[in-house]
Structure formats: C-alpha cells, structure tokens
Amino acid sequence: MLFLFPLLILFGLIAVPDAAAKAALDAALLWWTRVLPSLLPYLIASSLLLRSGLLSRLPNRAVPFLLLPFGVLGGYPVGAKLAGKLYRDGALSLFDARRADAFCNLPNPVFLISVVAVGMFRDARTALPLLSGIFGTALLGLIPLSRIRVASVRPSEPPALARDLPAAIGDGVQAILNIGGCLVFASVLGALLEAIGVFRLFGANAPTARAITLGLFEMTSGVSAVAALPASLPLRLALTAFFIQFGGVSVLLQSASYVPLSLPRYCLVRLCSALISALTVFLLTPLFCPAVVVPTLATRAEMLQNGFDLLAVSLSSALGLLLVFVFTFGLSKTKMGS
C-alpha cells in the first residue's frame, strides 16, 4: 500500500502545479539563502574531524561517551552515520547501534543559532533557550549510552589530508543536498494539503495546523512556518524545539539509511525527547528573553478560546503524527517484506 503515497503526490502535482511550484521555490530560497551558507562549511569540517581517526586513538570504554558530542558537532545525520559505520565495522552490535542512533543523532548549534534564531526568529537571544533545552535533554542520553559496549575501533586505512579533505567536502555537499531535498518535498506536501482544504478544517488555527504538519515531516520548513505564527514566543520556541529534537520523517529516513532501525522504538525515543525539550524551552524562554510578557489569569472568554485553540492544535498534531506513523509503518512493512 506504500505505493499510494507517491501516486497521490504525483496526482496533486498535476492538479495544482502553481501552488506546488511556489512552495518549492520558497523552500529552495530558504535553503539557498539561510541553510546552505550557514551549514555547509560546518558539515565539511565535522566530516573531516570524523575522518581524522580520533576515535581509533581512544580507549574503547571512552568511545560511548564521545558519541554524543560527535553527534552534536556533526549535526543531522552525522550521529546516525557514525553509528552505522561502527556497526558495519563490527564495533557495535545492532542493538547498540540503534541505541546510539536514537540518542546521538542531533542538530548542531550552528543551525540553532544562525538558521533558526538569527535567520527565522530575527533575535539571537532565542538561541539561548533552544540550546539549553535541546542539548540539556540530549545529555539524558548519556545514561543509555554508558551501557554501550564497543568491541574495537580500528580504521581501515590511516588518515591522510589529501584524501580525506575531498571526501569530507563530498560528504558535506551530499548532506546539504539531502537537507534541501527534504525541505522542498515537505513544503510541496504542505502546499498540496492546503490546496485540497485539509488545513481549512481548523478554521483560524489553519496556519498552526500547517506548521505542525510540516514540522513533523521536515523540521526546517516546519520551524520556518512556526516562526511566522502570531503565537506567543514561548509557545513558538517550544514547538520549534519539539520539531528539531524529533527530526521528522526526513531525519528518520536518513537514520534508517545508515542503521537498520526498529522504527516504532526509534519514533518513541525521539518523541519522548522532543516533548521534554519542548517543555524545557517553554519554561526557560521568559528567563532568557525578559521582554516576553508572562500571561496573567485569563478571563472566562479567553479560557474558552484557549481551549478551542488547544483542541485545534492537538487535532492537527494528531493528524501529523498519524501521517508520520502510517508512513513509517508502511516503510517497516516494506522492509520486512524485502
């Protein structure tokens, strides 16, 4: 049944080509003007660091504790790529590789500061609660990572700058192209859902429903939509932290390409981490951004309206999560069949 998804996408592209083309153009401009110049040098440098043979010079017992900082330094999908390499080299069992993938595949701070805080929210101070909430939650991953056992980490060949630098550039370009492709695809998907009237079902909360759906499929397009919402800053940053920590379908597929995942377990771990990050960022935002007005006791009418807004957000979140899990369930069935 997984073939129905691309068939519906192709039908939508034929039915509403103008909306799809505009969404693709907007996403491509976002990728070209903000994501690529901020992340490409960082991705190349982090890939070169991974190729330097640093892990092979460390005791095996220290390697699990360095998987997390390596994942942070590299950003998506370097953590998954590193876990997959250690698994293929025989250093990690499949169970430990899955554990490392779930807890070490993380965003990098350059993305949070340059792309999200400065580029989308137009305020560098918003990076402080995001960094604290996301990476503070990531530190909880040190508990399961401490139980990982590494058999051996030996490079197949010694590092050489003349060979590794071009390879690192190739890795960075491939990663940035993957990010751009996922961003364009998620934006086009959102435009198609909007064209058929899915988001209009949520009334005045249609922009919020669209942002949530986009964020669950691809975090960059979702965060860009969240930044433009007329909601309070703590709520927008909390949604941003949720999308970035969860990663969405795009990060899931990148992870699955490096490590054979147990998709339900992976999604559950990422979802729990995302909820903790979102709550932490929501509570920390007034501390790091003093200009944020802390709401007082609402009136009855405001409480009723907030209840309807919460219901709309919950329904749109449920819709997006349903699409994500239907997609991942179909993917897992396909892998089992093959």
C-alpha positions as CSV (number, residue, x, y, z in Angstrom):
1,M,0.0,0.0,0.0
2,L,3.0,2.3,0.3
3,F,2.8,3.0,-3.5
4,L,-0.4,5.0,-2.9
5,F,1.6,7.8,-1.2
6,P,3.8,8.7,-4.3
7,L,0.7,8.3,-6.5
8,L,-1.2,10.8,-4.5
9,I,1.7,13.2,-4.6
10,L,2.0,12.9,-8.4
11,F,-1.7,13.5,-8.8
12,G,-1.5,16.6,-6.6
13,L,1.4,18.0,-8.5
14,I,-0.6,17.6,-11.7
15,A,-3.8,19.0,-10.2
16,V,-2.3,22.2,-8.6
17,P,1.1,22.8,-10.3
18,D,1.2,26.5,-9.5
19,A,0.9,26.0,-5.7
20,A,3.4,23.2,-5.7
21,A,5.9,25.3,-7.8
22,K,5.6,28.3,-5.5
23,A,6.1,26.2,-2.4
24,A,9.1,24.5,-3.9
25,L,10.6,27.9,-4.9
26,D,10.1,29.3,-1.4
27,A,11.7,26.3,0.2
28,A,14.6,26.4,-2.3
29,L,15.2,30.1,-1.5
30,L,15.2,29.3,2.2
31,W,17.7,26.6,1.7
32,W,19.9,28.7,-0.6
33,T,20.0,31.9,1.4
34,R,20.0,30.5,5.0
35,V,20.7,26.8,5.3
36,L,23.5,26.3,2.8
37,P,25.8,29.2,3.7
38,S,25.4,28.5,7.4
39,L,25.8,24.7,7.5
40,L,27.9,23.7,4.5
41,P,31.3,24.8,6.0
42,Y,30.4,23.3,9.3
43,L,29.3,20.0,7.7
44,I,32.6,19.7,5.9
45,A,34.7,20.5,9.0
46,S,32.8,18.0,11.1
47,S,33.1,15.3,8.4
48,L,36.9,15.9,8.3
49,L,37.0,15.5,12.1
50,L,35.3,12.2,11.9
51,R,37.7,11.0,9.2
52,S,40.8,12.1,11.3
53,G,40.9,8.8,13.2
54,L,40.3,10.4,16.6
55,L,38.0,7.6,17.8
56,S,40.6,4.9,17.0
57,R,43.1,6.6,19.3
58,L,40.8,6.4,22.3
59,P,40.1,3.6,24.8
60,N,37.1,1.6,23.8
61,R,35.4,2.4,27.1
62,A,35.6,6.1,26.3
63,V,34.0,5.8,22.9
64,P,30.3,5.6,24.0
65,F,30.7,8.9,25.9
66,L,32.1,10.6,22.9
67,L,29.3,9.5,20.5
68,L,27.0,12.3,21.9
69,P,29.5,15.2,21.4
70,F,30.4,13.9,17.9
71,G,26.7,13.8,17.1
72,V,26.3,17.4,18.3
73,L,29.4,18.6,16.4
74,G,28.3,17.0,13.2
75,G,24.5,17.6,13.4
76,Y,22.0,15.6,11.4
77,P,22.7,12.9,10.1
78,V,26.3,12.6,11.4
79,G,25.3,10.7,14.6
80,A,23.4,8.1,12.5
81,K,26.3,7.9,10.1
82,L,28.8,7.3,12.9
83,A,26.6,4.6,14.5
84,G,26.2,2.9,11.1
85,K,29.9,2.9,10.5
86,L,30.7,1.4,13.9
87,Y,28.1,-1.2,13.3
88,R,29.4,-2.2,9.9
89,D,33.0,-2.3,11.3
90,G,31.8,-4.8,13.9
91,A,32.5,-2.4,16.8
92,L,28.8,-2.2,17.8
93,S,26.0,-4.8,17.9
94,L,22.8,-4.0,16.1
95,F,21.0,-3.2,19.4
96,D,23.8,-0.8,20.5
97,A,23.9,0.8,17.0
98,R,20.2,1.5,17.2
99,R,20.6,3.0,20.7
100,A,23.4,5.2,19.5
101,D,21.4,6.3,16.5
102,A,18.4,7.3,18.6
103,F,20.4,9.3,21.2
104,C,23.3,10.7,19.2
105,N,21.6,11.9,16.0
106,L,21.2,15.6,17.0
107,P,21.1,19.1,15.5
108,N,24.2,21.2,15.6
109,P,24.5,24.5,17.4
110,V,25.3,26.4,14.2
111,F,21.9,25.5,12.8
112,L,20.1,26.6,16.0
113,I,22.0,29.9,16.2
114,S,22.5,31.0,12.6
115,V,19.5,29.5,10.8
116,V,16.8,29.3,13.5
117,A,17.5,32.1,16.0
118,V,19.0,34.8,13.7
119,G,17.5,33.8,10.3
120,M,14.0,32.8,11.3
121,F,13.2,34.4,14.7
122,R,15.4,37.5,14.0
123,D,16.6,37.5,17.6
124,A,19.9,35.9,18.6
125,R,18.6,35.7,22.2
126,T,16.1,33.0,21.2
127,A,19.1,30.6,20.7
128,L,19.7,30.5,24.4
129,P,16.6,28.7,25.5
130,L,16.8,26.4,22.4
131,L,20.4,25.5,23.1
132,S,19.7,24.9,26.8
133,G,16.5,22.9,26.2
134,I,17.6,20.7,23.3
135,F,21.1,19.9,24.4
136,G,20.2,19.7,28.1
137,T,17.7,17.0,27.1
138,A,20.3,15.3,24.9
139,L,22.5,14.9,28.0
140,L,20.0,12.4,29.3
141,G,21.2,10.2,26.5
142,L,24.5,9.6,28.4
143,I,22.6,7.2,30.6
144,P,21.7,4.6,27.9
145,L,24.9,5.4,26.0
146,S,27.0,4.4,29.1
147,R,25.7,0.8,28.6
148,I,27.0,0.5,25.1
149,R,29.9,-1.9,24.6
150,V,32.5,-1.2,21.9
151,A,34.4,-4.2,20.6
152,S,37.1,-2.4,18.6
153,V,37.5,0.9,16.7
154,R,40.3,0.5,14.1
155,P,40.5,2.5,10.9
156,S,40.7,0.5,7.7
157,E,43.4,2.9,6.5
158,P,45.4,5.7,8.1
159,P,44.1,9.3,7.8
160,A,45.5,11.4,5.0
161,L,44.5,15.1,4.4
162,A,44.9,14.8,0.6
163,R,42.4,12.0,0.5
164,D,40.1,12.9,3.4
165,L,39.5,16.6,2.6
166,P,37.9,16.0,-0.8
167,A,35.9,13.1,0.7
168,A,34.7,15.4,3.6
169,I,33.7,18.0,1.0
170,G,31.7,15.4,-0.8
171,D,30.1,14.3,2.4
172,G,29.1,17.9,3.3
173,V,27.7,18.6,-0.2
174,Q,25.7,15.4,-0.1
175,A,24.3,16.2,3.4
176,I,23.3,19.7,2.4
177,L,21.6,18.5,-0.8
178,N,19.7,15.9,1.3
179,I,18.5,18.7,3.6
180,G,17.5,20.8,0.7
181,G,15.6,18.0,-1.0
182,C,13.7,17.1,2.2
183,L,12.9,20.8,2.7
184,V,11.4,21.2,-0.8
185,F,9.5,18.0,-0.6
186,A,7.9,18.9,2.8
187,S,7.0,22.3,1.6
188,V,5.3,20.9,-1.5
189,L,3.5,18.4,0.6
190,G,2.1,21.2,2.8
191,A,1.0,23.1,-0.2
192,L,-0.8,20.1,-1.6
193,L,-2.6,19.5,1.7
194,E,-3.5,23.2,1.8
195,A,-4.8,23.1,-1.7
196,I,-7.2,20.3,-1.0
197,G,-8.6,22.1,2.0
198,V,-7.2,19.9,4.9
199,F,-6.0,22.9,6.9
200,R,-9.2,24.9,6.5
201,L,-10.9,22.3,8.7
202,F,-9.1,24.0,11.6
203,G,-10.5,27.5,11.0
204,A,-8.5,30.3,12.4
205,N,-5.8,27.8,13.5
206,A,-5.1,26.7,9.9
207,P,-1.6,28.3,9.9
208,T,-0.7,26.4,13.2
209,A,-2.0,23.1,11.7
210,R,0.1,23.6,8.6
211,A,3.2,24.4,10.6
212,I,2.8,21.3,12.8
213,T,2.2,19.1,9.8
214,L,5.3,20.5,8.0
215,G,7.4,20.2,11.1
216,L,6.6,16.6,11.6
217,F,7.8,15.8,8.1
218,E,10.8,18.2,7.8
219,M,11.9,20.3,10.7
220,T,13.4,23.3,8.8
221,S,10.2,24.1,6.8
222,G,8.2,23.5,10.0
223,V,10.3,25.9,12.1
224,S,10.1,28.5,9.3
225,A,6.3,28.3,9.4
226,V,6.2,28.3,13.3
227,A,8.4,31.5,13.4
228,A,5.7,33.3,11.4
229,L,2.8,32.3,13.6
230,P,1.0,35.0,15.6
231,A,1.5,33.0,18.8
232,S,3.5,33.8,22.0
233,L,7.3,33.5,21.8
234,P,7.4,30.7,24.4
235,L,4.9,28.6,22.5
236,R,6.7,29.2,19.2
237,L,10.1,28.3,20.6
238,A,8.6,25.2,22.3
239,L,7.1,24.0,19.0
240,T,10.5,24.7,17.4
241,A,12.4,22.6,20.0
242,F,9.9,19.8,19.5
243,F,10.3,19.7,15.7
244,I,14.1,20.0,15.9
245,Q,14.5,17.3,18.6
246,F,12.1,14.9,16.9
247,G,13.6,15.5,13.5
248,G,10.6,14.4,11.5
249,V,10.3,11.9,8.7
250,S,13.3,13.3,6.8
251,V,15.7,12.6,9.7
252,L,14.1,9.2,10.3
253,L,14.7,8.2,6.7
254,Q,18.3,9.4,6.8
255,S,18.9,7.4,10.0
256,A,17.3,4.3,8.5
257,S,19.7,4.6,5.5
258,Y,22.7,4.1,7.9
259,V,21.4,1.8,10.6
260,P,18.6,-0.9,10.3
261,L,16.2,0.7,12.7
262,S,13.3,-0.6,14.8
263,L,11.1,2.2,13.6
264,P,8.4,2.2,16.4
265,R,11.1,2.2,19.1
266,Y,13.1,4.9,17.3
267,C,10.0,7.1,17.0
268,L,9.0,6.6,20.6
269,V,12.5,7.6,21.9
270,R,12.6,10.7,19.6
271,L,9.0,11.7,20.6
272,C,9.8,11.5,24.4
273,S,12.9,13.5,23.9
274,A,11.1,16.1,21.9
275,L,8.3,16.5,24.5
276,I,10.9,17.0,27.2
277,S,12.8,19.6,25.1
278,A,9.6,21.5,24.3
279,L,8.6,21.7,27.9
280,T,12.1,22.8,29.0
281,V,12.3,25.5,26.3
282,F,8.8,26.8,27.1
283,L,9.8,27.3,30.8
284,L,13.2,28.8,30.0
285,T,12.1,31.3,27.4
286,P,10.9,34.0,29.9
287,L,14.3,33.7,31.7
288,F,16.5,34.2,28.6
289,C,14.1,36.7,26.8
290,P,13.0,39.1,29.6
291,A,10.8,41.1,27.1
292,V,8.4,38.2,26.9
293,V,5.2,39.1,28.7
294,V,4.2,36.4,31.2
295,P,0.4,35.9,30.9
296,T,-1.9,36.7,33.9
297,L,-5.1,35.0,34.9
298,A,-7.3,34.8,31.8
299,T,-11.0,35.7,31.6
300,R,-13.7,33.1,31.0
301,A,-13.9,34.0,27.4
302,E,-10.2,33.9,26.9
303,M,-10.1,30.5,28.7
304,L,-12.8,29.2,26.3
305,Q,-10.9,30.5,23.3
306,N,-7.7,29.0,24.6
307,G,-9.5,25.7,25.0
308,F,-10.6,25.7,21.4
309,D,-7.1,26.7,20.3
310,L,-5.6,23.8,22.3
311,L,-8.1,21.4,20.8
312,A,-7.2,22.6,17.3
313,V,-3.5,22.3,17.9
314,S,-4.0,18.8,19.4
315,L,-6.0,17.6,16.5
316,S,-3.5,18.9,14.0
317,S,-0.7,17.3,15.9
318,A,-2.6,14.1,16.0
319,L,-3.1,14.4,12.2
320,G,0.5,15.0,11.6
321,L,1.6,12.1,13.9
322,L,-0.9,9.8,12.2
323,L,0.6,10.6,8.8
324,V,4.1,10.1,10.2
325,F,3.3,6.7,11.8
326,V,1.3,5.5,8.8
327,F,4.3,6.3,6.7
328,T,6.8,4.6,9.0
329,F,4.6,1.6,9.4
330,G,4.3,1.2,5.7
331,L,8.1,1.6,5.4
332,S,8.7,-1.1,8.1
333,K,6.3,-3.5,6.4
334,T,8.1,-2.9,3.1
335,K,11.5,-3.7,4.7
336,M,10.1,-6.8,6.3
337,G,8.7,-8.0,3.0
338,S,12.0,-7.4,1.3
